[in-house]
Amino acid sequence: MYPPAAEVLELLARVNKQFADKWPDTGAPIVVSGTSRESNIWTRAVYYEGLLNLYGVDAKPAYKDYAIAWGTAHSWHLRNNDSATTNADNQCAGQPYIDLYNLDGAKDAARIAAIQTSIDGMVSGKVTNAWTWVDAIQMSMPVFARFGVLQPTGGYFDAMYALYSHPKKTLGLYNTTDHLWWRDAPWKAQKSPNAKEVYWSRGNGWVFAALARVLDILPATDPHRAEYLQDFTDMAAALRAIQRSDGFWNPSLGDTAHFPGPESSGTSLFVYGMAWGIRKGLLEEATYGPVIVKAWKGLAETAIQANGFVGYMQSTGDDPSDGQPLTTTKQPDFEDYGVGCVLLGGSELAKLSAR
């Protein structure tokens, strides 16, 4: 059913090479519209999430070395060297930092010192309301889960659930009927031109991927595991029902006529979550296998160009209009997170294919 793992990995190597060749200096700032940003921001952190997931199925030393060089270039600090931050975007670098800490047999504590200070401050301060937009769930939730595994008595899992409950229940960003998420509170009141709900594809992709990344390592005894799993499987069913005929998902999930056209980042994140769910026996392969095969076919044959560039990628933002119109060659404002999403989805598909 699935494309051969070797074929998927060859394509991912091409995608990654296109990006890495463009960014040989891992510590170089990212300049967009005249504004310079440190390269340990969330957009680049998502790229390294994808690269390390790829390393997990294709252990090329260059992949790991490139990630270590990035962490080293930033002295394993968070954005603005702010280890007291509660901003989920700025905590995202902690995911690859912790993964690289775990990959290093010597367990270099310097790699996780800054992110642990940040997370520990939230745990001890009982911060529960920091996640007010759904992207934050992907940027920070897997960090809490990783520390919970490293230090089971540290209170990380309980803090993680309290933070997750805030956007889901307190702010009501999760529609328990449609099983999809509004990006943040203002979008609950917005409607598409056809008076339908506006569920942003990539925003839902962030949540879906985060749930997979958390469930992958969360102990079976965790009291909230069943809720996370229910949300994950309910989302999978909702997403399956609205996949486009070309394999992609619309930028606007609630209205196929609202900025109609393929979009790569949300599609890649949905491939990631569904492929992981099948591989772990949480999603029915007969039901979801064809979904990810069709999605990957769209990405591989339509979005990803011969040189490895990923087209139909939305720019950063918070709604379906961002970066429109999308094309095969249009450069998003930041290109790194999109590459990371493709690497996440493709590498998980390769793991599934290689079983």
N, C-alpha and C positions, 0 to 999 in steps of 0.2 A: 504493500500500500504506500509506504513512505519512500521518498527519494533516498538513495543510498547515502549513508553517513559521510562517506568520502566525498561525494558530490556536494553535499551541503557545506562541509568543512572547507572545500576548495573555494566555494563562493564566499564564505565568511573571511577566509584569508585574504581574498581580493578586496573585500570591503574594508577590512582592517588596514591593509597595506596602503590603500588610497588615503586613509585618514592619517596613519602614522608617518607616511612620507611627507605629508603636509605639515606635520607638527613634530619635527625631530627633537626640538627642545621641549621637554615635558614641563618645564617650569615657566615657559614663556607666557606672558599675559595674553588674555583674549581681548582684542579691541573690536568693538562693535559700535558703529555710528559715532566714532570718536571717543567712546568711553572705554577705558581700560579696566579689566577685571582680572583678579588673580585666577589662575587656572585650577584652583581647588574648589571652585564653585560647583553647584549641584550639576550643571550641565556636563562638566568634565567627569565628575564622580560617577554619573550614570554610565558614561562610556567605559570607565574602568570596571564597573559592575559587570557589564557585558563581556569585556575582555577576559576577566577572571572566570566567568562562567564558561567561556570558550576554552580557556586554559584547562578547565576541569575535564574536558572531553578530548582536547588536542593539546597536550602538554609541551608546547614549543617553548624552550627557554626564553626566546625573544619576547613572548607575551608577558611572562612574569617579570622579566628584567625591565620592560618598558613601564610596567605598573610600579615597580619598586623605585625606579628613577623618578617617577612623578611624586611619590610620597616623600622621597629623600629631598627633592627639589624644594618642597614646602616644609621640610623638617617635621613632617607629620602633623602639622598644625591645621586648624580649621580656618575658614575665611577670616581675614582681618586679624589673624592670630588671636581670635576671641574664643577661649575655651570655656567661657561662661555663657555662651549663647544658648538660647532655647529655640532658635529659629531652625526648623526642620531642614530647610534648604541648605543651611550652612553645616548641618550635621551629616549630610549625605556622604561626604568624603569618608566618614567613619566606616561605612560598609566595606569599601576596598581596603581601608587601613586594617580593619579587624581580620578580614580574609587573608591579607598578606602576613599579618601576625601569626595566624593559624598555620599558614603554609611554611613558615620559618620554624624549623625544629628547635632553634635556640630561643624562640619566643621573645623577640626584642620588645621589651616593654615600652620603649620610646614610640613605637608605632601606634599605640593605643592610648597614650597618656592624655593627650588633649581631648580626644573624643570621650574618654571615660570621665574626665573632669566635667565636661558639659552634661553628660547623661546623669552622672551621680548628683549633680546640682539639681536636676529636675526631680530625681527620685527623692532626695532628702528634703527638697522644698515642696514636695507634693504638688508639683505643677501638673494640672490636668486639662488646661484649656488652651494649650499652645497650638493645637492643630485645628485651624479654622478653614482650611481649604484642603481638598482631597489629595492634591499632590503630596502634601506633607506626610500622608500615610506611607507612601513609598519611600520618601526621602529619609524618614527617621524610624519607622516601626521596625524594620529589620535590624537596625542598630541595637534597639532594646532587646530584641530576641537573641542576638548574638551574645550580648553581655549576660543575658539570662542563662545561656548555655555555659558560658565561661565561669559564671559565679551564681549558681542556683539559689543561694540564700540572699542575694543582694536586693531583692524586691523589684527587679526589672520587669518581670512578667506582669505583676500586678499594676505597675506604673504604666506599662504598655497598654493594658486593657483600659485603664481609666482614660488615657489619651485617645484611644480609638473610639471609645464611647462618646466622646465629646462631639466630634463631627457627625457620627452616626446617629446618636440618640438626642443629645442636648440640642444640637443645631438642626437635626433632622435632615441631613444631606442625603441620606439613603432612602430612596423610595421603596418601601417594603412591598409595594404592589408590582412595580415594574422591575424591581431588583437591579436598578441602576442608580448612579449617584449624580447629584448636581455638583458642580465644581465648588461652589461656596454659597453662602446664604443669599446674596443678591440674585443668583441665577434661579432660585426657587420661584421667584416672581416673574421671570422672563418667559416669553413664549417665542417660538419660531414664527416666521411669517405665515405659516399655516396653522397657527394657534396650538402647536404641539410643544411638549416639554423639550428643553434644551439640555441634553446629556452629552457632554463633550467626550469624544472618543478617547483622547489620550488621558484625560482625567480619570475615566473609568479604567483605562489600562494601567495607570499607576496603582490603583487600589487592587486590581486583580493580580498584578505581578507581586505586590507587597504581600498579599495573603498567601500566595504560593511560597514566597521566600521565607515567610514566618512559619507556616505550617511544615515546611521542609525540615526545620530543626526544633520545632516546639515539642516538648515532651508530651507523650500521650496522656499523662496525668494532669496536664494543665486544665484547670476548671473552665477555661473559656475556649478551649480548643474546638469544642463542638459548635460554638457560635461562629467562630472564624470559618470553620469548614462549611457550615450551612450557607454563610454569605458567599463563599467561594463557589459552591456548586449552584446556588441560585443565580449568581451572576453568569456562570458558564451557560446555563440554560437560556437566560435572557439574551446573551450575546449570540448564541448559536441561531436563535430565531430571527436575528436581524442582519445576518451576514449578507453582503452583496453577492450578486451572481458571479462577479469577477474575482471573488475571494477576499476582497478588502472589506473594511468597515467604513462607513461614512464618517466624516469629521463630526457630524451631528447625528447621534444615534437615535434620537427620537423622531426624526423627520428626514426621510430619504431625499426630499426636495430642497433641504436647507444646506447650501453649499455642497451639492451633489458631486461626487467624484472620489477617487481613491485617496487614502491617507495612510502613510506607512508606519508612523510611530504607534498609534493605537493598535493597528493590525499586528505589528510585531509583538507587542505586549500581550495581546490575546493569544497569539501562537505560543508564546512562552508559557503562559499560565495553563493553557489547555494541554500542551505537550507534557508539561510536568504532571498535571493531574492524571493523565492517562498512564504515564510511567509509574506513578505511585499507586495506581489502582483506585483512584478516587473518582475518576470519570470513565464512563463506558467507552471503550475503544471503538466499538461499532458505531456509536453515535457521534463521537467527537473527532475520531481519526479523519474522516472525510472533510471535516471543517478545517482542520489545520493543513491538510494536504492542499486544499483549494486555496487557502490563504497564502501558504508558502509559494505556491505556483504563481500567484499574483505578484508577490514580492520579488521572486527570483526572475520572472520573465518580463515584468512590466516596470517595477520601481527601480530595481538595481541595474545600473548601467554597466557596460562592458568594462569600464575602468574602475568599477567598484563604488562609484558615487550612488548614493541612495536618493532617488527622486520621490516626488509626492510626499514630502516631509513638511509638516507644519512648523512654522517658527514658534518661538516661545510665546506664551500668552496664557489665556484662560478660557478661550471659547472657539467655536468652529470657524470664525471669520479670520483668525490670525493667519497671516502669511498667504492669504488667498489672492489670486488663484494659484493652485498648486500645479506643477508640471514635472516632467521627468528630469529637467535640468535646472530648475530654479533652486538657488542656494538659500536655505533658511538662515535666519540671523545667527543662530548657533548651530553648528553641524554635529557636535560631539554626542549629545544625548540621543540623537536619532540613530547614529551608528551604534551606540550602546544598546538601544532597543532591538535593533536588528541582530546584534550579536547574542543578546539574551534569547530571543526567539529561535534563531537558527541553531544555536548550540544545544538548546533543550530538545529541538527536533532531532538533531544528530544523536543525542543520547538515546532518544526513543527508538530511532531507526537501528541503532547499534545493539539493541538488547539481545 
